[in-house]
Amino acid sequence: MQPPRVIPVLPFFNLVLVWNRGVSFGMFGDGSAGPWLLVLLAVGIVAALLWWLRKAEGLLSVASLGLIIGGAVGNVIDRLVHGAVVDFLDFHAAGWHWPAFNVADSAITVGVVLLLAESLFPSRHPLK
């Protein structure tokens, strides 16, 4: 698949190929050291999240942190292999397109939303 090819799948969803060399929405992706700095930052964040995971007590916390860590590691692997994150999911409605993203981004987003939900509605089912 060569950009800018678009494969329509549903009336509101396409498959595309976008090389995201920056962070969210391509920000900070214009320097040659950018991917390496982003990898180091992501590895540091993953290390902190793993430390948090060791102390997590609720099932929702563990699942949320697992999603965030897994998504971050997936994006790090993309950066190490390709020098950029491969984004390919393109949702749109009424001519408006959300920036393309990937499954790892989705896992991070769902994990963060679940962590926020747990902070608002604490779990009554601790692991320990």
C-alpha positions as CSV (number, residue, x, y, z in Angstrom):
1,M,0.0,0.0,0.0
2,Q,1.5,3.3,-1.1
3,P,0.3,6.6,0.4
4,P,-2.0,8.4,-0.3
5,R,-4.1,5.3,-1.1
6,V,-7.4,5.0,0.8
7,I,-9.3,1.8,1.1
8,P,-12.9,2.4,1.9
9,V,-14.3,-0.2,4.3
10,L,-17.5,1.3,5.7
11,P,-19.3,4.6,5.0
12,F,-17.5,6.1,8.1
13,F,-14.2,4.1,8.1
14,N,-11.2,3.8,5.7
15,L,-7.9,2.1,5.9
16,V,-5.0,4.4,5.1
17,L,-1.2,4.4,5.5
18,V,0.3,7.2,7.6
19,W,3.8,7.3,8.9
20,N,3.6,9.3,12.2
21,R,7.1,10.5,13.0
22,G,6.0,12.6,15.9
23,V,3.7,12.2,18.8
24,S,-0.1,12.8,18.8
25,F,-1.2,14.2,15.5
26,G,2.4,14.3,14.3
27,M,3.6,17.0,16.7
28,F,7.4,17.1,17.3
29,G,8.2,14.8,14.4
30,D,10.4,17.2,12.3
31,G,13.8,16.4,13.8
32,S,16.2,13.5,13.0
33,A,16.7,12.8,16.7
34,G,12.9,12.9,17.3
35,P,12.1,9.2,17.0
36,W,14.9,8.2,19.4
37,L,13.9,10.8,22.0
38,L,10.3,9.6,21.7
39,V,11.5,6.0,22.2
40,L,13.5,6.9,25.3
41,L,10.5,8.9,26.7
42,A,8.1,6.0,26.0
43,V,10.5,3.5,27.7
44,G,10.7,5.7,30.7
45,I,7.0,6.0,30.9
46,V,6.6,2.2,30.5
47,A,9.0,1.7,33.4
48,A,7.0,4.0,35.6
49,L,3.8,2.3,34.6
50,L,5.3,-1.1,35.4
51,W,6.2,0.1,38.8
52,W,2.6,1.3,39.3
53,L,1.4,-2.0,38.0
54,R,3.3,-3.8,40.7
55,K,1.3,-1.9,43.3
56,A,-2.1,-1.9,41.6
57,E,-4.8,-3.5,43.7
58,G,-7.9,-3.5,41.5
59,L,-8.6,-5.6,38.5
60,L,-9.6,-2.5,36.5
61,S,-6.3,-0.8,37.4
62,V,-4.3,-3.9,36.2
63,A,-6.3,-4.1,33.0
64,S,-6.0,-0.4,32.3
65,L,-2.3,-0.3,33.0
66,G,-1.8,-3.4,30.8
67,L,-3.5,-1.7,27.9
68,I,-1.5,1.5,28.3
69,I,1.8,-0.4,28.6
70,G,1.0,-2.7,25.7
71,G,0.0,0.2,23.5
72,A,3.2,2.1,24.4
73,V,5.4,-0.9,23.7
74,G,3.7,-1.5,20.4
75,N,4.4,2.1,19.3
76,V,8.0,1.8,20.5
77,I,8.5,-1.3,18.4
78,D,7.1,0.6,15.4
79,R,9.5,3.5,16.0
80,L,12.5,1.1,16.4
81,V,11.6,-0.9,13.3
82,H,10.3,1.8,11.0
83,G,11.5,5.1,12.6
84,A,7.8,6.1,12.8
85,V,4.5,4.8,14.1
86,V,2.4,3.2,11.5
87,D,-1.2,4.6,11.7
88,F,-3.9,3.1,9.5
89,L,-7.3,3.6,11.0
90,D,-9.3,6.5,9.5
91,F,-12.7,7.3,10.9
92,H,-14.8,10.1,9.4
93,A,-18.2,11.7,9.4
94,A,-19.8,14.4,7.3
95,G,-16.4,15.3,5.7
96,W,-14.6,15.5,9.0
97,H,-11.7,13.0,9.6
98,W,-10.2,12.1,12.9
99,P,-6.4,11.9,12.5
100,A,-5.4,8.4,11.6
101,F,-4.4,6.1,14.5
102,N,-3.5,2.5,15.2
103,V,-4.5,-0.4,17.5
104,A,-1.8,0.6,20.0
105,D,-3.2,4.1,20.2
106,S,-6.6,2.6,20.8
107,A,-5.3,0.5,23.6
108,I,-3.6,3.5,25.3
109,T,-6.8,5.6,25.0
110,V,-9.1,2.8,26.4
111,G,-6.6,2.2,29.2
112,V,-6.6,5.9,30.1
113,V,-10.4,6.2,30.0
114,L,-10.7,3.1,32.2
115,L,-8.2,4.5,34.7
116,L,-10.1,7.8,34.8
117,A,-13.4,5.8,35.3
118,E,-11.8,3.9,38.2
119,S,-10.7,7.1,39.8
120,L,-14.2,8.4,39.7
121,F,-15.9,5.1,40.6
122,P,-13.5,3.1,42.8
123,S,-13.5,-0.7,42.3
124,R,-15.1,-2.9,45.0
125,H,-13.2,-5.9,43.7
126,P,-9.5,-5.7,44.8
127,L,-7.0,-8.3,43.6
128,K,-5.4,-8.6,47.0
